């Protein structure tokens, strides 16, 4: 045996041993909860450390401990192809059930996906504190909102998935789940995984987002193989290791580096993005800088506050060589972020960049105090015209400026905050200062080479990003025509049609309402917003609420539907949207109660809801809210700027 093989064997044995210890110690309590929901024997910890693809109850899993076939899925929450394989995995669960099939999740975030690692740490943390059932619910929400991977959203999705937040919050803050993510990367790398999604069906390698039929064909083969082994006297708990080792040897994955893969390094992504810097963007640092950091951030986000000392240290360490450019990206669920941004912009308008940065520092120092009275106090302390500040906030004076920043963030997939581009190179989140320095040091060398070849200092940023990537193309989907009697608002014959796939029990669907109101205000009859039903499977009250909205539409047309729509979203948390509340809302709207109750009792409108779900499933829409603007796909509770970009593009094409 070579020295390298011995080391690799030790690493895999060590990982397997850790998994076994986790399974016997840390995870048994969660397993007991999962047992009732997934068919796993209560209190049973299982581990297959000797298999070529080792798995254990320390992995997020679905299905029985004795299931004869296991799909081990190595996947990445930011990978678009990984999203596409999810419907096939769900179909296999439905087809074979937990007694025949076990699905095991392995984290495999790719280095070029900057937002993936925190997402994986978040779902792993959910698993560690609340078990597999909570993990899979959160897992579904993460994939459904792949373009909105932010720490704030992780917390919201964890809450929605029923995770114990008293345990989740400190565990996620301490990065506790990172060790398991790194261990999974090592296991996948050793097994030959180099891209995602990658699946092993009892050791048989399957690359990419294969269709359900291909999974089913291999599962059927493995069920037959398992039956032969069982008939020959092989114990159930030996089936996985026996078949995996046999199949892995016969159908090995493509050759890959056998060294365990290092955790993703932000500096490994060499992609350059051509992020624009505007004249009015607040700037600090060197006026003729070799390196420019463009920062998308906001004042209510705690992670944005945490990175402020890092930026301060960088400006000091690279004095004379570095500048920072600020772009506002207030997230829609941080209600005080926009007023705070307006204060800072008004400070800039009244007294220049220096005043902006003073206001900026004051806002971050007082993130928990961003009420109107607080902002007025800061304005006075900064020596600003307080009356003008109050008027600016009241009138949303800098709406166009902020929306333009958000549009750029959307163009360059910088949806979460904080988000940075260092001479065009992406780094996401409140990363350690050394991660920034690695990229800055590399970009300094590149900038110095440009200067040596004759580039003026004031032109370095433009030259460094000249060949960079521009805005990503919007994805298009075609769900086919909406039902003829689908509820809508806006211009009946508008050239731009927005399909809104939404769920009355989804909190994110409620949050997007403000952005849609801005769409209506700006575009009026130029757009038509068409409602499509998409109640998610884990929202128990949503299906009947959707049927209630259809009955309101049948009785009172568009006006009746949108009034019921507003009541359902307003009542999401209190008083709720259970049957009792649905009857109450119908009465308040003056509906014929006999007809209303009969429609809900008989499930009269269930088929209509199911048809919309089927249409969205067919084109890969897994979560809510989701929108199609003349086919251009917008995912999640995005700000108005994201809609504006798609609508403007669609309007130009429609002329």
C-alpha positions in Angstrom: 0.0 0.0 0.0 1.3 3.5 -0.9 1.8 6.1 1.7 -0.9 8.2 0.0 -3.4 5.3 0.1 -2.6 4.7 3.7 -3.3 8.4 4.6 -6.5 8.3 2.6 -7.6 5.2 4.3 -7.0 6.7 7.7 -8.9 9.9 6.7 -12.0 7.8 5.6 -11.8 5.6 8.7 -11.5 8.7 10.9 -14.6 10.3 9.2 -16.5 7.1 9.5 -15.6 6.8 13.1 -16.7 10.4 13.8 -19.9 9.6 12.0 -20.5 6.6 14.2 -19.8 8.6 17.3 -22.2 11.4 16.1 -24.8 8.8 15.4 -24.6 7.1 18.8 -24.3 10.3 20.8 -25.4 13.6 19.3 -28.1 12.5 16.9 -30.1 9.7 18.7 -32.6 12.2 20.3 -33.4 13.7 16.9 -33.6 10.2 15.4 -36.3 9.2 17.9 -38.4 12.1 16.6 -37.8 11.2 13.0 -38.7 7.6 13.6 -42.4 8.3 13.8 -42.3 10.3 10.5 -39.8 8.3 8.4 -40.2 4.6 9.4 -36.8 4.4 11.2 -36.8 2.3 14.3 -36.9 4.6 17.3 -33.5 5.2 19.0 -31.5 3.3 16.4 -28.2 4.7 15.3 -26.8 3.1 12.1 -23.4 3.5 10.4 -21.7 1.9 7.4 -18.1 3.2 7.7 -16.6 0.4 5.6 -18.7 1.2 2.5 -16.9 2.9 -0.4 -19.5 5.7 0.1 -19.8 5.8 3.9 -23.1 6.9 5.4 -24.6 7.0 8.9 -27.5 8.3 10.9 -25.2 11.4 11.4 -26.2 12.3 7.8 -29.5 14.0 7.1 -31.6 11.1 5.8 -35.0 9.9 4.8 -36.2 6.3 5.0 -35.8 3.2 7.0 -32.5 2.1 8.6 -33.0 -1.3 6.9 -34.0 0.0 3.4 -32.3 -2.3 0.8 -31.5 0.6 -1.5 -29.9 3.9 -0.7 -29.5 7.0 -2.8 -26.5 9.1 -1.5 -26.8 12.5 -3.0 -23.9 15.0 -3.1 -25.4 18.4 -3.8 -24.9 22.1 -3.7 -27.6 24.6 -2.7 -26.4 27.2 -5.1 -26.0 24.9 -8.1 -28.9 25.3 -10.6 -28.6 21.7 -11.8 -29.0 20.5 -8.2 -32.4 22.1 -8.1 -33.4 20.2 -11.2 -32.7 16.8 -9.6 -34.9 17.4 -6.6 -38.2 16.5 -8.4 -36.7 13.1 -9.4 -35.6 12.4 -5.8 -39.1 13.3 -4.6 -40.6 11.0 -7.2 -38.4 8.1 -6.0 -39.6 8.7 -2.4 -43.2 8.6 -3.5 -42.7 5.6 -5.7 -40.7 3.3 -3.4 -41.5 4.5 0.1 -39.3 4.5 3.2 -39.2 0.7 3.6 -37.5 0.1 0.2 -35.6 3.3 -0.2 -33.3 5.5 1.9 -32.1 8.9 0.8 -29.0 10.3 2.4 -27.9 13.9 1.9 -24.2 14.9 1.6 -23.1 18.5 1.6 -20.9 19.3 -1.4 -20.7 23.1 -2.0 -18.6 24.0 -5.0 -15.8 26.5 -4.5 -17.2 28.9 -7.1 -20.5 29.2 -5.3 -19.8 31.9 -2.7 -23.2 31.7 -0.9 -23.4 27.9 -0.8 -21.3 27.2 2.3 -23.4 29.3 4.7 -26.5 27.6 3.3 -25.1 24.2 3.9 -24.0 25.1 7.4 -27.5 26.4 8.1 -29.3 23.3 7.0 -26.8 21.1 8.8 -27.3 23.1 12.0 -31.1 22.6 11.6 -30.5 18.9 11.4 -28.2 18.9 14.4 -30.7 20.7 16.6 -34.0 19.4 15.3 -33.5 16.3 13.2 -34.2 15.1 9.7 -37.8 16.2 9.4 -36.9 19.8 10.1 -33.8 19.5 7.8 -35.9 18.4 4.8 -38.4 21.1 5.3 -35.7 23.8 5.5 -33.8 22.0 2.6 -36.9 22.5 0.4 -37.1 26.2 1.3 -33.4 26.8 0.5 -33.7 25.2 -2.9 -36.9 27.0 -3.6 -35.2 30.4 -2.9 -31.8 29.6 -4.4 -31.1 33.2 -5.3 -31.8 34.6 -1.9 -29.3 32.8 0.3 -28.8 35.2 3.2 -28.3 34.6 6.9 -31.6 36.4 7.6 -33.4 34.1 5.3 -31.8 31.0 6.8 -33.2 32.1 10.2 -36.6 32.7 8.7 -36.6 29.3 6.9 -35.5 27.5 10.0 -38.3 29.1 11.9 -40.8 28.1 9.2 -39.4 24.5 9.2 -40.1 24.2 12.9 -36.4 24.2 14.0 -35.7 24.9 17.7 -34.5 28.5 17.3 -33.2 28.8 20.8 -30.6 26.2 19.8 -30.3 27.1 16.2 -29.3 30.7 16.6 -26.2 30.3 18.8 -25.2 27.1 16.9 -25.3 28.8 13.5 -23.5 31.9 14.8 -20.7 29.6 16.0 -20.4 27.9 12.6 -21.0 24.6 14.4 -22.2 22.7 11.3 -19.1 23.6 9.2 -17.2 20.5 10.4 -19.8 18.2 9.0 -19.9 20.1 5.7 -16.1 19.8 5.4 -16.3 16.1 6.3 -18.9 15.5 3.5 -16.7 17.3 1.0 -13.8 14.9 1.9 -16.0 11.8 1.6 -17.3 13.0 -1.8 -13.9 13.9 -3.1 -12.5 10.5 -2.0 -15.4 8.8 -3.8 -14.7 10.6 -7.0 -17.2 13.4 -6.9 -16.0 16.4 -8.8 -19.3 18.2 -9.7 -22.9 18.4 -8.6 -25.4 16.9 -8.4 -23.7 13.5 -8.0 -25.7 10.4 -6.8 -24.7 6.9 -5.7 -27.4 4.3 -5.8 -26.0 1.5 -3.7 -22.6 2.6 -5.0 -23.6 3.0 -8.7 -22.5 6.4 -9.8 -25.0 8.7 -11.5 -23.8 12.1 -12.7 -25.9 15.2 -13.1 -29.7 15.9 -12.9 -30.9 12.6 -14.4 -34.6 12.0 -15.1 -36.7 10.0 -12.6 -36.9 7.1 -15.1 -33.2 6.6 -14.9 -33.2 6.6 -11.1 -36.1 4.1 -11.1 -34.4 1.8 -13.5 -31.3 1.5 -11.3 -33.3 1.3 -8.1 -35.3 -1.7 -9.5 -32.0 -3.4 -10.4 -30.7 -2.8 -6.9 -33.9 -4.1 -5.3 -33.5 -7.3 -7.2 -29.8 -7.6 -6.2 -30.7 -7.0 -2.6 -33.4 -9.7 -2.7 -30.8 -12.2 -4.0 -28.5 -11.4 -1.1 -31.3 -11.6 1.5 -32.3 -15.0 0.1 -28.7 -16.1 0.5 -28.7 -15.2 4.2 -27.0 -11.7 4.1 -28.2 -9.7 7.1 -30.2 -6.6 6.3 -27.5 -4.4 7.9 -24.9 -5.7 5.5 -26.8 -5.1 2.3 -25.7 -1.5 1.8 -22.0 -2.1 2.3 -22.0 -5.3 0.2 -23.7 -3.8 -2.8 -22.0 -0.4 -2.6 -18.5 -1.9 -2.6 -19.4 -4.3 -5.4 -21.0 -1.6 -7.5 -18.5 1.1 -6.8 -15.7 -1.2 -8.0 -17.6 -2.1 -11.2 -18.9 1.3 -12.0 -16.5 3.7 -10.4 -17.1 7.4 -10.7 -14.8 9.3 -13.0 -11.2 9.6 -11.7 -10.7 12.6 -9.4 -8.0 13.9 -7.1 -8.0 11.5 -4.2 -6.9 14.1 -1.7 -9.8 15.4 0.5 -11.1 18.6 -1.0 -10.2 21.7 1.0 -13.0 23.9 2.2 -14.1 26.4 -0.5 -11.7 29.4 -0.6 -13.3 32.7 -1.8 -10.0 33.6 -3.5 -10.3 30.5 -5.6 -13.0 32.1 -7.7 -11.1 34.1 -10.3 -14.2 35.3 -12.2 -14.2 39.1 -12.9 -17.5 40.9 -13.0 -18.0 44.2 -14.7 -19.8 45.9 -11.8 -20.4 49.6 -12.6 -19.3 52.4 -10.3 -21.4 55.6 -10.5 -20.3 59.2 -10.0 -22.8 59.6 -7.1 -21.9 56.4 -5.3 -20.3 57.2 -1.9 -16.6 56.5 -1.9 -13.8 56.5 0.7 -10.1 55.6 0.6 -7.6 56.4 -2.2 -9.0 58.6 -5.0 -6.7 56.9 -7.4 -6.8 53.4 -6.1 -5.2 50.2 -7.4 -8.0 48.2 -5.9 -11.7 49.0 -5.6 -14.2 47.2 -3.3 -17.8 47.7 -4.4 -20.0 46.9 -1.3 -23.7 46.1 -1.5 -25.0 46.5 2.0 -27.7 47.9 4.3 -28.0 49.4 7.8 -30.4 46.9 9.5 -28.6 43.7 8.6 -26.5 42.5 11.6 -24.0 40.8 9.3 -23.4 44.0 7.5 -22.6 45.6 10.9 -20.1 42.8 11.7 -18.1 43.4 8.6 -17.6 47.1 9.2 -14.4 46.6 11.4 -13.0 44.5 8.6 -13.5 47.2 6.0 -11.9 49.7 8.4 -8.9 47.5 8.9 -8.5 47.0 5.1 -8.6 50.7 4.5 -5.8 51.1 7.1 -3.7 48.2 5.9 -3.9 49.3 2.2 -3.9 53.0 2.7 -3.3 54.8 -0.6 -4.1 51.7 -2.6 -7.7 50.9 -1.8 -11.0 52.6 -2.1 -14.5 51.4 -1.0 -17.6 52.2 -3.0 -21.0 51.9 -1.3 -24.2 50.7 -3.0 -27.5 50.5 -1.0 -29.3 47.2 -1.0 -32.0 47.4 1.7 -33.6 44.0 2.0 -37.4 44.1 1.8 -38.0 42.5 5.2 -35.8 45.1 7.0 -38.4 47.9 7.2 -36.0 50.5 8.7 -33.1 49.9 6.3 -34.5 52.2 3.6 -35.2 55.2 5.9 -31.7 54.8 7.3 -30.3 54.7 3.8 -32.2 57.9 3.0 -30.7 59.7 6.0 -27.2 58.8 4.8 -27.9 59.8 1.2 -29.4 63.1 2.4 -26.3 63.7 4.5 -24.3 63.2 1.3 -26.6 65.6 -0.6 -26.2 68.3 2.1 -22.6 68.0 3.0 -20.8 65.6 0.6 -19.2 62.1 1.0 -17.5 62.9 4.3 -21.0 63.6 5.9 -22.3 60.4 4.3 -19.6 58.3 6.0 -20.2 59.9 9.3 -23.9 59.1 9.1 -23.0 55.6 7.9 -20.9 55.0 11.0 -23.5 56.4 13.3 -26.2 54.2 11.8 -24.1 51.0 12.1 -23.3 52.0 15.7 -27.0 52.2 16.5 -28.5 49.4 14.4 -31.2 48.6 17.0 -32.3 52.2 17.0 -33.5 53.2 13.6 -36.9 54.7 14.3 -38.0 58.0 12.9 -37.2 59.9 16.2 -33.7 58.1 16.3 -32.9 59.2 12.7 -34.0 62.8 13.4 -31.6 62.8 16.4 -28.7 61.5 14.3 -29.5 64.2 11.7 -29.3 66.9 14.4 -26.1 65.5 15.8 -24.6 65.5 12.3 -25.5 69.1 11.9 -27.9 68.4 9.0 -31.0 70.3 8.1 -33.4 68.1 10.1 -36.5 69.4 8.3 -35.0 68.4 5.0 -34.1 64.9 6.4 -37.7 64.4 7.6 -39.1 65.4 4.3 -36.6 63.2 2.4 -37.7 60.1 4.4 -41.4 61.0 4.1 -41.1 61.4 0.3 -38.7 58.5 -0.2 -36.5 61.1 -1.9 -33.7 58.7 -3.1 -36.0 55.9 -4.3 -34.5 56.0 -7.9 -30.9 56.0 -6.6 -31.5 53.1 -4.2 -33.5 51.2 -6.8 -30.7 51.6 -9.3 -28.3 50.1 -6.7 -30.6 47.2 -6.1 -31.0 46.7 -9.9 -27.2 46.4 -10.2 -27.2 44.0 -7.2 -29.9 41.9 -9.0 -28.0 42.0 -12.3 -24.9 40.6 -10.7 -26.7 38.1 -8.4 -25.7 40.0 -5.2 -29.0 39.4 -3.6 -27.8 38.9 0.0 -26.0 41.4 2.2 -23.2 42.2 2.7 -21.8 41.4 -0.8 -18.6 42.6 -2.3 -16.7 42.8 -5.6 -12.9 43.4 -5.3 -11.8 44.7 -8.7 -14.7 42.7 -10.0 -14.0 39.5 -7.9 -16.9 38.3 -5.8 -16.8 37.7 -2.0 -20.1 37.1 -0.2 -20.9 37.7 3.5 -19.1 38.9 6.6 -15.9 36.9 5.8 -12.7 37.0 7.9 -10.3 39.8 7.0 -7.7 37.3 5.7 -10.2 36.2 3.0 -10.4 39.8 1.7 -6.7 40.2 1.9 -6.0 37.2 -0.3 -8.0 38.6 -3.1 -6.7 42.2 -2.6 -3.1 41.0 -2.7 -3.7 39.2 -5.9 -5.6 42.2 -7.4 -2.8 44.6 -6.4 -0.3 42.6 -8.5 -2.7 42.6 -11.4 -3.3 46.3 -11.0 0.4 47.1 -10.8 1.0 45.2 -14.0 -1.7 47.3 -15.7 0.0 50.5 -14.4 3.4 49.2 -15.6 1.9 48.8 -19.1 0.7 52.4 -19.1 -2.8 52.4 -17.5 -3.4 55.6 -15.5 -4.2 55.1 -11.8 -7.6 56.7 -12.2 -8.4 54.2 -15.0 -7.2 51.0 -13.2 -10.7 49.9 -12.1 -12.2 50.3 -15.6 -9.2 48.4 -17.0 -9.3 45.7 -14.4 -13.0 44.9 -15.1 -13.0 45.7 -18.8 -13.2 42.1 -19.9 -15.4 41.1 -17.0 -18.8 39.4 -17.1 -21.8 41.6 -17.5 -25.3 41.0 -16.0 -26.4 37.4 -16.1 -29.1 36.6 -18.6 -32.6 36.2 -17.1 -33.8 32.6 -17.1 -36.9 32.0 -19.1 -39.7 29.4 -18.4 -42.9 28.6 -20.2 -45.7 27.3 -18.0 -48.3 27.6 -20.9 -51.3 29.8 -20.8 -53.0 30.6 -17.5 -56.6 29.4 -17.1 -59.0 31.8 -18.9 -60.7 32.8 -15.7 -57.5 33.3 -13.6 -57.7 36.3 -11.3 -55.7 39.3 -12.5 -55.2 43.0 -12.0 -53.7 45.7 -14.2 -54.2 46.1 -17.9 -56.5 43.4 -19.4 -54.7 43.6 -22.8 -51.2 44.5 -21.4 -48.2 43.4 -23.4 -46.4 42.4 -20.3 -48.0 39.6 -18.2 -46.7 38.7 -14.8 -47.6 35.2 -13.5 -47.4 35.2 -9.7 -47.1 31.6 -8.3 -47.9 32.1 -4.6 -49.0 30.4 -1.4 -51.3 32.0 1.2 -49.5 30.4 4.1 -46.0 31.4 2.9 -44.6 34.4 4.8 -42.3 35.3 1.9 -45.3 35.6 -0.4 -46.8 38.1 1.9 -43.5 40.1 2.0 -43.4 40.7 -1.7 -46.6 42.7 -1.6 -44.9 46.0 -1.3 -42.7 45.4 -4.4 -45.8 44.4 -6.4 -47.6 47.6 -5.3 -44.6 49.6 -6.7 -45.0 47.6 -9.9 -48.7 48.7 -10.1 -47.9 52.3 -9.3 -45.1 52.6 -11.9 -46.5 50.6 -14.8 -50.3 50.8 -14.4 -52.1 49.2 -17.3 -48.8 48.4 -19.1 -48.6 45.2 -17.0 -51.1 42.5 -16.1 -50.5 40.5 -12.9 -52.1 37.1 -13.1 -52.5 35.0 -9.9 -51.5 31.3 -10.0 -52.0 28.9 -7.1 -49.0 27.2 -5.5 -49.7 25.9 -2.0 -46.6 24.1 -0.7 -46.9 20.6 0.5 -45.9 21.4 4.1 -48.4 24.2 4.6 -51.4 22.4 5.9 -53.9 25.3 5.8 -52.9 26.6 2.4 -54.8 24.3 0.1 -58.2 25.1 1.5 -57.3 28.8 1.7 -56.6 28.7 -2.1 -60.0 27.1 -2.7 -61.6 29.8 -0.6 -60.0 32.5 -2.8 -61.3 30.8 -5.9 -64.9 30.7 -4.5 -64.6 34.4 -3.7 -63.6 35.0 -7.3 -66.5 32.9 -8.6 -69.0 34.8 -6.6 -67.6 38.4 -6.9 -65.0 38.4 -9.6 -61.6 40.0 -9.5 -62.6 42.4 -6.8 -63.8 39.5 -4.6 -60.6 37.5 -5.2 -58.2 40.3 -4.3 -60.1 41.3 -1.2 -60.0 37.7 0.0 -56.3 37.6 -1.1 -55.6 40.6 1.1 -57.4 39.1 4.1 -55.6 35.8 3.8 -52.2 37.4 3.8 -53.1 39.9 6.6 -54.4 37.0 8.7 -51.5 34.6 8.1 -50.3 34.6 11.7 -53.3 36.1 13.5 -56.1 35.2 13.5 -54.9 32.6 11.0 -56.2 30.9 7.8 -57.9 27.7 9.2 -61.4 26.8 8.2 -63.0 28.9 11.0 -61.1 32.0 9.7 -62.0 31.3 6.1 -65.7 31.3 6.9 -65.2 34.5 8.9 -63.4 36.3 6.0 -66.1 35.1 3.5 -68.8 36.5 5.8 -67.0 39.9 6.0 -66.8 40.0 2.2 -70.6 39.4 2.0 -70.3 36.1 0.1 -73.2 33.6 -0.2 -72.2 31.5 2.8 -74.2 28.4 1.8 -72.4 28.3 -1.5 -69.0 29.1 0.1 -69.2 26.3 2.7 -70.5 23.8 0.2 -67.6 24.6 -2.2 -65.0 24.1 0.5 -66.8 21.0 2.0 -67.0 19.4 -1.5 -63.5 20.4 -2.6 -65.1 22.0 -5.7 -62.0 24.0 -6.6 -59.3 21.5 -5.6 -58.8 20.5 -9.3 -58.2 24.1 -10.3 -55.5 24.5 -7.6 -53.9 21.2 -8.6 -53.7 22.3 -12.2 -51.7 25.4 -11.3 -49.4 23.3 -9.1 -48.9 20.8 -11.9 -48.1 23.6 -14.4 -45.4 25.1 -12.0 -43.9 21.7 -11.2 -43.6 20.9 -14.8 -41.2 23.8 -15.4 -39.2 23.4 -12.2 -40.8 26.0 -9.9 -40.4 24.4 -6.5 -40.9 27.3 -4.1 -42.9 30.5 -3.5 -43.2 33.2 -4.4 -42.1 32.8 -8.0 -42.9 35.1 -10.9 -42.7 34.9 -14.7 -42.5 38.3 -16.5 -43.3 37.4 -20.1 -41.5 34.2 -19.2 -38.5 35.8 -17.4 -38.1 34.0 -14.1 -37.9 35.9 -10.8 -37.5 33.7 -7.7 -38.3 34.7 -4.2 -39.4 37.9 -2.4 -37.3 40.1 -4.5 -37.2 44.0 -4.3 -39.0 46.2 -6.9 -35.7 46.6 -8.7 -35.7 43.0 -9.8 -39.1 43.3 -11.2 -38.3 46.6 -12.9 -35.3 45.1 -14.8 -37.4 42.2 -16.1 -40.4 44.4 -16.9 -38.3 47.0 -18.8 -36.7 44.2 -20.8 -40.1 42.7 -21.6 -41.5 46.1 -22.6 -38.7 46.7 -25.0 -39.1 43.3 -26.6 -42.9 43.8 -26.9 -42.7 47.0 -29.0 
